[in-house]
Amino acid sequence: MTVVHESQDELAARTADRLATALAEAQAARGTASVVLTGGRTGGAVLAALRGATLDWSTIDIYWGDERFLPGGDPERNETLARQELLDHVPVSPQRVHPMAPSDGEFGDDPDAAAEAYAVLLRDVASFDVCLLGVGEEGHTASIFPHSPSVAETARAVVAVRDCPKPPPTRVSLTLPTIRRAERVWLMTAGAAKAQAVAAARGGADEADLPAAGARGRQETLWLLDKAAAGEY
Ligand code: 6PG
């Protein structure tokens, strides 16, 4: 399904509302909820818009779909973005916030060890309620790039990704099978530069050529777009 919004701002505001509703529903059903966060401009805008949501933040588990493998606190890290835009402003339970290891963390500058550790953390996580994803101009999602080893990965749940075309070059990412463990996968993107990739992914492109095409939820796969990314002008 696709939802087209007038503007990037409306996309961020409406998606934040939609996310708050989905998380509250999960909490009502199970007592807890889980969400996978993304980096990027649209992802950051949605998190900022979520600050005002009425939610019981204490029972929400927060994961990341990918991370830029940089030192802790680096402004380019997706964790730093999420903390600045949302997590530093709402009463989350620290033990329920699950960032990927930084390059100066307990595994040092070893992205493979960081990826393996995150895979171990996810072993007991059967599903995510909502997985938020951005989309790149060439169709990457999380840090899974076209024709990269990570797009074909089916054995490991989390991988180190090197030589990424989008800086920084070293990243850690969930694989597509892990993303597909989510009940709801929301692909959020804006701007005319994304229109071709969005059209191809929604048109059934192969995930090897366009990884965003392989991001599907168990219950729901939602494209959340502005008019430009939907190619409506
Ligand atoms: C990252 C992201 C990446 C991002 C897309 C879209 O760490 O860079 O997780 O997948 O979501 O590149 O980014 P924009 O919304 O900024 O275009």
Residues whose N, C-alpha, C, O or C-beta is under 5 A from the ligand:
A	BS01	6PG	T38 G39 G40 R41 T42 G43 D66 G134 V135 G136 T141 A142 S143
